[in-house]
Amino acid sequence: MEQKKLHILTQVSQVETISLVQFSDDLNLSRPTVERQVLSLIDDLNHLYGEDQSFIKISDGVIFSTIDIHTTKHNPTRVLINSYLGSSSHYHLLDKLVQEKSQTTELLVKELETSLPYIKKMITELNKQLNEFQLNITLKGNLIKLDGPILNRIMFTYLFHFIMSDTEHDMTQSFLTDQVFNDLDATNKYRASALSKTIELFTDDLQRDINCPPTTAELITELFKAHPLVDTIKLKKAVSENCVPFLNFLFIQVINNDSNFLSNNGLLTNNLTDHITTSQHEVVLLSSELLQRFGQAYTVTWNKDILPFIETGIVLHILTVQVHGLNIISRFFRSIKFQYGYRVDSEFSKSVLTFVKTQQVESKLTPETYFPDIPKAIMLALVLTYQFRTLLPVSIAVSISTNNMAESLIRKKISQFINPDAYQFSTNHETADLIIADHFLSSLMDKESLIISDITNHNVWSDITSKISYVYSKKNKLTL
């Protein structure tokens, strides 16, 4: 039930108002079910913030939201998650195991105020979820611990302990070089500091070599030897030379997350991107080929200056799978996507995933560098890079039979209200995306169209601009 309410909160935070009827259709649920869940959600928010909370309200069949997911420091979604987790025994068990490398059964029974049989039951249930992260909780003798690949444990601990917490952490300590750290914005400085603290917990485990396909390790070593992020002098304990490139790689995953990996913060510019785009490594060649085919299949063009960064982003997604054995970032992205400023259209994502699979990705990689999660990772990267494509203008045909001056006036008004890059006029009804007319035309049957009767009515101009915006968004799939 809590998960359903969080999903509702996530969805309504994307809009200011939405009717219960429309929202029920979007969720594919009955109106009474959705209304009951929304009211339960409001009760939970009232309990946390008081009866006068204004984050979510419902009135006359309309849901009102004032949540700003971009500027609210203590986002109600996160506060609500922490509230739900606070009453979860499973969460408290996992929290204990994340903060300490191992726990005795006696101590856990005492601290969780439960029985050993119930702890064993929770371990079985949690392992089903942890399997996605290539992790599992083990019980040997009287010791219980979180086990799995070292890099996966570091990333999971970082994601679990720091991202899911409202705790304020010191943002001045980081293992990054001063030059890189000083270039980061406040959010990325927080992430870098949090990951540094996580790595500090695992420095003893990092003394052994990282288990990773040799050819993948070679590429990562090559990339970060030329463009290091980590200042090894800042590490409080020495780690093996083989580990250093992977520490660099962990930071690149955290700092350049899915929503801003094209940001000009120095991490993906210059040497790193140059090395990736000029490399003959199989992953780089695959990324370049898929990007080209994706552009052809979906009629996408990108600015040439941005294209190298897009290719770099795809390479990093694939490397993430090869290092961790799965796309750990996209797994977490799926569960906390409310933190990001866009929504991923599910039908478009399915279409792109089908496209990737038909490209026979596995045949283009050596067996040691291919993992089943790679198509999903590429799909996620392509869907996210889609927002950086060159947007296509709407082709508008204006056909006013009664008054030539009226047609000229409509064109003039459009040029005043609409960005000139967003449209172009056309006289060809067959190729036009939108036809504006004052009479019925046979060409309107299968076209986006707008019939207007009186251009002196002020509402007409609102209808025209709204229709153009709708067709532009639809043509460019701006629901992402």
C-alpha positions, 0 to 999 in steps of 0.5 A: 500500500505504501508503495502505491501511495508513493507512486501516486505522490510521484505522479501528482508532483509532476503536475499542479492539477489533475482530475481524478477521472484522468488520473484514474485512466493514467493509472489504469485503476478505478476512480474509487480506488484512486480516490481512496489511495489519494485520501490515504496519502493525504492523511499520511501527509497531514500526520507528518506536516499537520492538517494545514499541509498544502502539498496535496489536496483534493476538491470537487474531483480534482487533485491539487499539488504544490510540490516542487521537486526541484527546489524543496529542500526536504522533499515530501516524497523523501520524508514520506519514504523515511516515515514508511521505512521507519516502521519497517523491520526489513529496513532496520535490518538492512540499515544495520548491515549496511552500516556495519560489515557484519552483525551477530545474531544476538545483537540483532535480535536485541536491537531489533527486538525480534526473534532469530526465526523472524530475522531469518525470514526477513533475510530470505525476503530481502535477498529476493530484492538484493539479487538485482544488485548482485548482493545477498545477506549471508548467515554463517554461524552467528554472523550476518553480513551483506555479501557480494562484489566489493564495488557493488557493495560500495555503490549500494551502500552509497545509494542506500545510506546517503541518497535515501537520507535527509542527513546533512553531511560534510561537503568539504571532504572528498577524494577528488582532486581539488580542481575537479571538486571545485568545479562541481555544483553543490549537489555533485559536491554532496554526492562526491563527499558522500561517496568518499565517506562510503569508500572509506568504510571499505578501504580494507576490502579494496586491497584485493583486485577488482573482479572485472572482465580484463578488456573492460578493466583495460579500457577503464584504466586507459581512460582514467590514467589520462584523466584522473579524478581521484587524488590518491594522496587524500585516501586515508589508507593505501589501495592497490594500483589496480583499484585506483581506476575503478575508484575514478569510475565510481565517482564518474557514475555518481557525479554524472548521473543520468540527468546531467551527464552532458553537463560541462563540469570538466568531467566528460570534456577534453581528455576523457571524451577524446579518449572514448571517441577515438578508442577502438575498444569494442564497447566504443565501436558498438556505442558509435554504431548503435547511436548512428542506427538509432538516429536513422531509425527514429529520425534523430539528429544531434548537434555535432558539438554534443554528439561526442558527449552522447556517445561517452554517456552510452559507453559509461552505461555499458561499462557500468553493467560490465563492472557491476554485473548489472546496471545498478544506476538504472535500477536505482533510477527506476525506484527514485525517478521522482528526483529527476526533472523528466519522465520516461515514456514507457511505450517509447522505452519499450520501443527503444529496447526492442530496437536495441535487441534487434541490433544483436548487441551480444554478437558485437561483444566478446563473451567476457564483456557481454551481460544480459543487462546491457540492452536495458542499459543502452536503452536507458542511455538512448532514451535519456540522450533523446532529450538532447536531439535537435527538435523538429519544427512544426510544418503549418499550412494555413488555408483561409478561403474567405479572406486573404488578409485573415490568412496573413494576419494568422501568419503574423500572429503566429510569428509573434507568439511562437518561437520561430525555430518551432514552426515553418509555414507550408503550402503542401497539405499532404506534408504539413503537420498541422492545417489551420482552416476556416472550412472543411478539407478532405486533407483534414481527415487524417491530419492534426487540424484546427477549424476557426470561424472568427479570427476576431475572437480572442479565444481563437489565438489561444486555441491556435497557440495551444494547438501548435504547442501540442503538435510540436510536443507530439512530434518531438515526443516531449513527454519524456 
